[in-house]
Amino acid sequence: MLRGEQKHHLNVVPTQIRVKDDLTVGELNRAYDYCLNLFSKYAKSFHFASRYLEPEQQRSIAALYAFCRITDDYVDEVNLEPDQINNEMRVLAEIVSRLSYGEKFNHPVFHAFGDTLIKYKIPVQYLYELIEGVRMDVERFEINTQEELNLYCFRVASTVGLSMCHIWRAIHPETLERAAELGIAMQQTNILRDIGEDYNKGRIYIPVETRKKFRIHLEDFEARNVSPNFRNLIKHEIANARANYASAEIGIQDLPPAASFTIKVASRVYGNILNAIENMDYQVFKRRAYVPKWKKFWIAFQCRREYLRDLKQFVINP
């Protein structure tokens, strides 16, 4: 049923998940531990960046990550037909709705995430949008306009940042707007990094209108050819992503120091993927751009100095 390596969190799909009458404190703690394990295994950089968070917040972020991970994996890692996946996504949305009313289910990710959802009053609409965004990946598709791409990025990435803002009690409208921008920037980065891999899966996320503007055709993807026009297209998209990162950076100032550190590290590591694409001369079909471990540590070191400065200021003016 599963593609690739065995992933225990996918042992059951949404239609196989059942209601559980109640949870003991021990069961809930074990559910959070399960999510923390997924968090540390599949999101190593982000898990590292979360180390200054209070334990309760870190495990809630882990529960949110685990829910997002499992939602994405239901589409990409479970070997079902498109109509079956669409049905699983419909059932998943129903489970989310019922979690928001306090119901419990017999899967550790949903144990922990249900508790987090209610504790921090995360708007359930964010999760519906996330599920709809992931569902868009079920069938081969092309995005026609930048507006459509922004909607997709909002659904699959911005909703996660908005949910985290609720966990950190940072829900001023401008803060949420900046968080949404950061989500879009990070998803734009994913798209540029994964152009080759996505095309192999039958997906092209660069909008048709943008490709036409730069005279890029489907044949360029088929030939995996980074022509001068293709290179200029990627430069254009990198500039768009960097503009969103710069705007989002303002909103990070609104977060508590530990949360600010976490997001700065994640944002700047992702931003450096754009540098890596440039450094490999935009050859996105030949290899996948990445940030080396030493660079991640250097970014974290720089952010730690800002964290200590912000923490001192926060203590003086809480």
Secondary structure as the mmCIF struct_conf table of DSSP 4:
data_model
#
loop_
_struct_conf.conf_type_id
_struct_conf.id
_struct_conf.beg_label_comp_id
_struct_conf.beg_label_asym_id
_struct_conf.beg_label_seq_id
_struct_conf.end_label_comp_id
_struct_conf.end_label_asym_id
_struct_conf.end_label_seq_id
STRN STRN1 LEU A 2 LEU A 2
BEND BEND1 ARG A 3 GLU A 5
HELX_RH_3T_P HELX_RH_3T_P1 HIS A 8 LEU A 10
BEND BEND2 ASN A 11 VAL A 12
HELX_RH_3T_P HELX_RH_3T_P2 PRO A 14 GLN A 16
STRN STRN2 VAL A 19 LYS A 20
BEND BEND3 ASP A 21 ASP A 21
HELX_RH_AL_P HELX_RH_AL_P1 VAL A 25 TYR A 42
HELX_RH_AL_P HELX_RH_AL_P2 LYS A 44 ALA A 49
TURN_TY1_P TURN_TY1_P1 SER A 50 TYR A 52
BEND BEND4 LEU A 53 LEU A 53
HELX_RH_AL_P HELX_RH_AL_P3 PRO A 55 ASP A 76
TURN_TY1_P TURN_TY1_P2 GLU A 77 GLU A 77
STRN STRN3 VAL A 78 VAL A 78
HELX_RH_AL_P HELX_RH_AL_P4 PRO A 82 SER A 100
TURN_TY1_P TURN_TY1_P3 TYR A 101 GLY A 102
STRN STRN4 LYS A 104 PHE A 105
BEND BEND5 ASN A 106 HIS A 107
HELX_RH_AL_P HELX_RH_AL_P5 PRO A 108 LYS A 119
TURN_TY1_P TURN_TY1_P4 TYR A 120 LYS A 121
HELX_RH_AL_P HELX_RH_AL_P6 VAL A 124 ARG A 135
TURN_TY1_P TURN_TY1_P5 MET A 136 ASP A 137
BEND BEND6 VAL A 138 GLU A 139
STRN STRN5 PHE A 141 GLU A 142
BEND BEND7 THR A 145 THR A 145
HELX_RH_AL_P HELX_RH_AL_P7 GLN A 146 CYS A 153
HELX_RH_PI_P HELX_RH_PI_P1 PHE A 154 SER A 158
HELX_RH_AL_P HELX_RH_AL_P8 THR A 159 ILE A 167
TURN_TY1_P TURN_TY1_P6 TRP A 168 ARG A 169
HELX_RH_AL_P HELX_RH_AL_P9 PRO A 173 ARG A 193
TURN_TY1_P TURN_TY1_P7 ASP A 194 ASP A 194
HELX_RH_AL_P HELX_RH_AL_P10 ILE A 195 ASN A 200
TURN_TY1_P TURN_TY1_P8 LYS A 201 GLY A 202
STRN STRN6 ARG A 203 ILE A 204
BEND BEND8 ILE A 206 ILE A 206
HELX_RH_AL_P HELX_RH_AL_P11 VAL A 208 LYS A 213
TURN_TY1_P TURN_TY1_P9 PHE A 214 ARG A 215
HELX_RH_AL_P HELX_RH_AL_P12 LEU A 218 GLU A 222
TURN_TY1_P TURN_TY1_P10 ALA A 223 ARG A 224
HELX_RH_AL_P HELX_RH_AL_P13 PRO A 228 ILE A 252
TURN_TY1_P TURN_TY1_P11 GLN A 253 ASP A 254
BEND BEND9 LEU A 255 LEU A 255
HELX_RH_AL_P HELX_RH_AL_P14 PRO A 257 ASN A 279
TURN_TY1_P TURN_TY1_P12 MET A 280 TYR A 282
TURN_TY1_P TURN_TY1_P13 VAL A 284 LYS A 286
HELX_RH_AL_P HELX_RH_AL_P15 LYS A 293 ILE A 316
#
